[in-house]
Amino acid sequence: MPENKTPISNASSYAEIGEFWDSHDLADHWDETREVEFEVDLSSSVIYFAVDKNLAEKLRSAARAHGVSPDTLLNVWLQEHVAAEHSTK
């Protein structure tokens, strides 16, 4: 984020912006906003793989222990495994 402050919240970090909007309502600042246009590219894809039920339960349990979703933990573990596999070749 740039060093300058945002015009409405007068914040200089994303954390400060979040704190400001946790206690303020955009309706109170509507006249300070302006209309913008932007495009969003939602071209990400998901591929599903079958996982044994017992293994999936273990994954869910491990994910809870790590404080992340099972999807996130599985992706991290797979990335680590694939990287290790690739480095040995």
DOMARKOL-241378 format. One line per 8 residues: for each residue x, y, z of N, C-alpha, C. Coordinates in steps of 0.001 Angstrom, whole numbers. Layout:
N
X:Y:Z:X:Y:Z:X:Y:Z; ...
***
This chain:
89
847:-1175:0:0:0:0:891:1236:0; 527:2261:-745:1328:3479:-782:1438:4117:599; 2425:4967:766:2661:5634:2042:1565:6642:2386; 849:7152:1366:-176:8157:1643:-1393:7532:2322; -2235:8366:2849:-3401:7893:3587:-4629:7844:2668; -5558:6946:2978:-6781:6859:2196:-7674:8049:2542; -8455:8546:1570:-9198:9785:1789:-10327:9694:2825; -11001:8589:2924:-12127:8499:3852:-11677:8064:5242
-10931:6980:5318:-10542:6439:6626:-9318:7142:7215; -8575:7855:6384:-7325:8493:6804:-6339:7452:7331; -6429:6249:6798:-5579:5138:7221:-4413:4987:6262; -3312:4432:6763:-2142:4236:5909:-1754:2770:5771; -2590:1862:6281:-2328:432:6116:-3656:-295:5940; -3585:-1494:5380:-4805:-2277:5195:-5439:-2617:6543; -4622:-2855:7562:-5152:-3157:8895:-5935:-1959:9437; -5382:-763:9276:-6083:442:9746:-7380:664:8970
-7349:396:7677:-8570:534:6872:-9638:-426:7394; -9239:-1671:7660:-10184:-2659:8191:-10757:-2239:9523; -9910:-1716:10405:-10372:-1258:11715:-11366:-108:11566; -11074:816:10638:-11977:1938:10411:-13358:1440:9978; -13381:540:8967:-14676:102:8430:-15386:-879:9349; -14688:-1440:10336:-15361:-2258:11347:-16291:-1411:12216; -15984:-127:12316:-16774:734:13202:-17477:1883:12467; -17453:1884:11141:-18098:2931:10359:-18982:2319:9281
-19914:3094:8787:-20855:2643:7770:-20641:3455:6492; -20552:2777:5361:-20355:3462:4087:-21475:4460:3799; -22665:4187:4290:-23786:5099:4064:-23484:6494:4605; -22680:6575:5654:-22318:7868:6230:-21303:8623:5370; -20676:7942:4424:-19631:8541:3590:-19943:8426:2104; -21178:8097:1767:-21549:7825:381:-21227:9003:-537; -21421:10220:-59:-21172:11390:-896:-19683:11619:-1156; -18811:10894:-473:-17371:11009:-678:-16844:9955:-1661
-17727:9100:-2166:-17311:8033:-3079:-17498:8470:-4527; -16942:7687:-5429:-17139:7940:-6847:-17348:6603:-7558; -18032:6629:-8659:-18310:5424:-9427:-17055:4985:-10172; -16821:3686:-10184:-15683:3129:-10919:-16143:1918:-11709; -15370:1561:-12717:-15631:351:-13487:-14384:-507:-13459; -14569:-1822:-13364:-13441:-2746:-13397:-13933:-4104:-13862; -13008:-4911:-14323:-13326:-6254:-14781:-12707:-7267:-13827; -13390:-8371:-13645:-12899:-9446:-12790:-12776:-10704:-13643
-11628:-11331:-13578:-11393:-12565:-14326:-11500:-13744:-13366; -12565:-14496:-13461:-12796:-15637:-12587:-12497:-16946:-13312; -11317:-17009:-13903:-10999:-18171:-14720:-10232:-19257:-13961; -10237:-19212:-12638:-9558:-20274:-11900:-10341:-21576:-12072; -9657:-22666:-11880:-10336:-23947:-12044:-10040:-24841:-10858; -10923:-25777:-10640:-10777:-26750:-9563:-10915:-28129:-10172; -10037:-29015:-9777:-10105:-30402:-10234:-10320:-31271:-9000; -11255:-32156:-9061:-11574:-33011:-7923:-10947:-34390:-8091
-10439:-34932:-6989:-9876:-36270:-6958:-10573:-37056:-5853; -10805:-38316:-6118:-11410:-39172:-5102:-10389:-39454:-4011; -10834:-39360:-2748:-9977:-39636:-1600:-10702:-40635:-710; -9971:-41631:-264:-10537:-42629:639:-11172:-41936:1842; -12332:-42410:2286:-13084:-41772:3364:-12256:-41664:4654; -11569:-42732:5035:-10760:-42699:6256:-9614:-41693:6138; -9005:-41637:4973:-7934:-40680:4736:-8467:-39249:4785; -9644:-39035:4233:-10259:-37708:4254:-10540:-37263:5682
-10974:-38175:6538:-11219:-37835:7942:-9924:-37449:8643; -8854:-38172:8350:-7551:-37845:8932:-7080:-36477:8443; -7320:-36191:7183:-6960:-34890:6616:-7737:-33772:7310; -9041:-33970:7497:-9864:-32961:8190:-9355:-32712:9602; -9010:-33783:10301:-8501:-33667:11662:-7169:-32911:11687; -6282:-33243:10782:-4988:-32568:10707:-5177:-31093:10355; -6101:-30811:9457:-6358:-29426:9049:-6868:-28611:10238; -7769:-29189:11025:-8258:-28499:12230:-7098:-28188:13173
-6205:-29145:13346:-5053:-28966:14236:-4139:-27849:13737; -4065:-27674:12422:-3221:-26631:11832:-3972:-25310:11667; -5276:-25325:11911:-6075:-24108:11787:-6320:-23663:10364; -6358:-24619:9432:-6620:-24302:8028:-7698:-25235:7496; -8158:-24964:6291:-9147:-25840:5675:-8455:-27098:5144; -9208:-28187:5022:-8627:-29398:4431:-8079:-29149:3026; -8766:-28332:2233:-8296:-28014:881:-6923:-27356:920; -6766:-26385:1816:-5492:-25677:1925:-4378:-26622:2355
-4636:-27417:3386:-3613:-28334:3878:-3225:-29350:2816; -4203:-29893:2122:-3923:-30866:1070:-3075:-30237:-31; -3411:-29022:-444:-2632:-28350:-1487:-1205:-28072:-1034; -1024:-27653:209:327:-27410:726:1127:-28702:725; 533:-29759:1255:1233:-31041:1312:1566:-31557:-85; 643:-31435:-1016:906:-31883:-2381:2010:-31055:-3036; 1984:-29745:-2822:3038:-28893:-3383:4395:-29300:-2837; 4465:-29558:-1520:5724:-29976:-908:6196:-31310:-1486
5273:-32244:-1613:5623:-33571:-2124:6084:-33496:-3581; 5354:-32758:-4391:5710:-32634:-5805:7059:-31918:-5950; 7297:-30885:-5147:8583:-30178:-5193:9727:-31120:-4789; 9518:-31912:-3746:10540:-32848:-3309:10784:-33917:-4367; 9724:-34398:-4968:9819:-35402:-6038:10581:-34830:-7231; 10284:-33582:-7558:10922:-32936:-8697:12404:-32689:-8434; 12776:-32350:-7190:14165:-32041:-6881:15063:-33277:-6836; 14465:-34463:-6700:15260:-35693:-6668:15517:-36247:-8062
14940:-35648:-9076:15096:-36143:-10443:16073:-35317:-11206
***
